[in-house]
Amino acid sequence: MLVPYQGSSKSPIAYFLVDKVASNVQTELIRTALRLTAGSGIRIRSITCDMCAANIATLSNLGCGRTATENPIVFFQHPSMNHKVYVTLNICHMLKLARNALADM
């Protein structure tokens, strides 16, 4: 889904009706979406996701993660344009996970 910095419109760019998707497939879907939107003149600057295992593995495949000194890498190079794409975790979802973990304990 594309959401502009200014304005309130949201535009879905694709639907994939699957139960689960492997991280390598998800990685290629993101790279393809970035290339196709770049071809239309759209500059994607950020991707937001939750912290499920498949998403974390996908981000690692894209080049995000931790360095040898444990510094987080929160961006990856756009596959067809010369700029960084930053990654953020969905804060609302993260707070719900923390709340549920506290409730279960």
TORKOL-4160 file (C-alpha; in steps of 0.2 Angstrom, whole numbers, padded with zeros to 4 digits, m for minus):
105
<pt num="1" X="0000" Y="0000" Z="0000"/>
<pt num="2" X="0007" Y="0017" Z="m0005"/>
<pt num="3" X="0004" Y="0031" Z="0007"/>
<pt num="4" X="0010" Y="0049" Z="0003"/>
<pt num="5" X="0020" Y="0060" Z="0015"/>
<pt num="6" X="0007" Y="0074" Z="0013"/>
<pt num="7" X="m0012" Y="0070" Z="0011"/>
<pt num="8" X="m0022" Y="0056" Z="0017"/>
<pt num="9" X="m0024" Y="0044" Z="0002"/>
<pt num="10" X="m0019" Y="0026" Z="0002"/>
<pt num="11" X="m0017" Y="0016" Z="m0014"/>
<pt num="12" X="m0015" Y="m0003" Z="m0013"/>
<pt num="13" X="m0002" Y="m0008" Z="m0027"/>
<pt num="14" X="m0005" Y="m0027" Z="m0026"/>
<pt num="15" X="m0015" Y="m0041" Z="m0017"/>
<pt num="16" X="m0007" Y="m0058" Z="m0013"/>
<pt num="17" X="m0020" Y="m0070" Z="m0006"/>
<pt num="18" X="m0009" Y="m0082" Z="0003"/>
<pt num="19" X="m0009" Y="m0090" Z="0021"/>
<pt num="20" X="0010" Y="m0088" Z="0023"/>
<pt num="21" X="0024" Y="m0082" Z="0012"/>
<pt num="22" X="0043" Y="m0087" Z="0013"/>
<pt num="23" X="0055" Y="m0073" Z="0017"/>
<pt num="24" X="0064" Y="m0075" Z="0000"/>
<pt num="25" X="0048" Y="m0074" Z="m0010"/>
<pt num="26" X="0043" Y="m0058" Z="0000"/>
<pt num="27" X="0060" Y="m0051" Z="m0003"/>
<pt num="28" X="0058" Y="m0052" Z="m0022"/>
<pt num="29" X="0040" Y="m0045" Z="m0021"/>
<pt num="30" X="0046" Y="m0030" Z="m0012"/>
<pt num="31" X="0061" Y="m0028" Z="m0024"/>
<pt num="32" X="0049" Y="m0030" Z="m0039"/>
<pt num="33" X="0036" Y="m0017" Z="m0032"/>
<pt num="34" X="0051" Y="m0005" Z="m0029"/>
<pt num="35" X="0057" Y="m0007" Z="m0047"/>
<pt num="36" X="0039" Y="m0005" Z="m0054"/>
<pt num="37" X="0035" Y="0010" Z="m0044"/>
<pt num="38" X="0051" Y="0018" Z="m0049"/>
<pt num="39" X="0047" Y="0015" Z="m0067"/>
<pt num="40" X="0031" Y="0026" Z="m0064"/>
<pt num="41" X="0041" Y="0040" Z="m0056"/>
<pt num="42" X="0036" Y="0035" Z="m0038"/>
<pt num="43" X="0050" Y="0037" Z="m0025"/>
<pt num="44" X="0048" Y="0025" Z="m0011"/>
<pt num="45" X="0057" Y="0031" Z="0005"/>
<pt num="46" X="0051" Y="0020" Z="0018"/>
<pt num="47" X="0043" Y="0003" Z="0022"/>
<pt num="48" X="0033" Y="m0001" Z="0038"/>
<pt num="49" X="0030" Y="m0019" Z="0044"/>
<pt num="50" X="0027" Y="m0028" Z="0060"/>
<pt num="51" X="0040" Y="m0039" Z="0068"/>
<pt num="52" X="0035" Y="m0057" Z="0063"/>
<pt num="53" X="0049" Y="m0069" Z="0059"/>
<pt num="54" X="0045" Y="m0069" Z="0041"/>
<pt num="55" X="0046" Y="m0050" Z="0040"/>
<pt num="56" X="0063" Y="m0049" Z="0050"/>
<pt num="57" X="0070" Y="m0062" Z="0039"/>
<pt num="58" X="0064" Y="m0052" Z="0023"/>
<pt num="59" X="0072" Y="m0036" Z="0030"/>
<pt num="60" X="0088" Y="m0046" Z="0033"/>
<pt num="61" X="0088" Y="m0052" Z="0015"/>
<pt num="62" X="0086" Y="m0034" Z="0009"/>
<pt num="63" X="0101" Y="m0029" Z="0019"/>
<pt num="64" X="0094" Y="m0023" Z="0036"/>
<pt num="65" X="0099" Y="m0030" Z="0052"/>
<pt num="66" X="0114" Y="m0028" Z="0064"/>
<pt num="67" X="0132" Y="m0026" Z="0061"/>
<pt num="68" X="0147" Y="m0034" Z="0069"/>
<pt num="69" X="0147" Y="m0021" Z="0082"/>
<pt num="70" X="0128" Y="m0023" Z="0085"/>
<pt num="71" X="0123" Y="m0006" Z="0077"/>
<pt num="72" X="0106" Y="m0008" Z="0069"/>
<pt num="73" X="0105" Y="m0005" Z="0050"/>
<pt num="74" X="0088" Y="0003" Z="0047"/>
<pt num="75" X="0089" Y="0005" Z="0028"/>
<pt num="76" X="0093" Y="m0004" Z="0012"/>
<pt num="77" X="0098" Y="0003" Z="m0005"/>
<pt num="78" X="0084" Y="0005" Z="m0018"/>
<pt num="79" X="0086" Y="m0009" Z="m0031"/>
<pt num="80" X="0084" Y="0003" Z="m0046"/>
<pt num="81" X="0086" Y="0021" Z="m0039"/>
<pt num="82" X="0101" Y="0029" Z="m0030"/>
<pt num="83" X="0093" Y="0032" Z="m0013"/>
<pt num="84" X="0090" Y="0023" Z="0003"/>
<pt num="85" X="0074" Y="0015" Z="0008"/>
<pt num="86" X="0071" Y="0016" Z="0027"/>
<pt num="87" X="0062" Y="0002" Z="0037"/>
<pt num="88" X="0051" Y="0006" Z="0052"/>
<pt num="89" X="0042" Y="m0006" Z="0063"/>
<pt num="90" X="0024" Y="m0003" Z="0066"/>
<pt num="91" X="0024" Y="0005" Z="0083"/>
<pt num="92" X="0005" Y="0002" Z="0087"/>
<pt num="93" X="0007" Y="m0017" Z="0083"/>
<pt num="94" X="0023" Y="m0017" Z="0094"/>
<pt num="95" X="0014" Y="m0010" Z="0109"/>
<pt num="96" X="0000" Y="m0022" Z="0107"/>
<pt num="97" X="0012" Y="m0037" Z="0107"/>
<pt num="98" X="0020" Y="m0030" Z="0123"/>
<pt num="99" X="0003" Y="m0028" Z="0131"/>
<pt num="100" X="m0002" Y="m0045" Z="0126"/>
<pt num="101" X="0014" Y="m0052" Z="0133"/>
<pt num="102" X="0012" Y="m0043" Z="0149"/>
<pt num="103" X="m0006" Y="m0050" Z="0151"/>
<pt num="104" X="0000" Y="m0068" Z="0147"/>
<pt num="105" X="0013" Y="m0067" Z="0161"/>
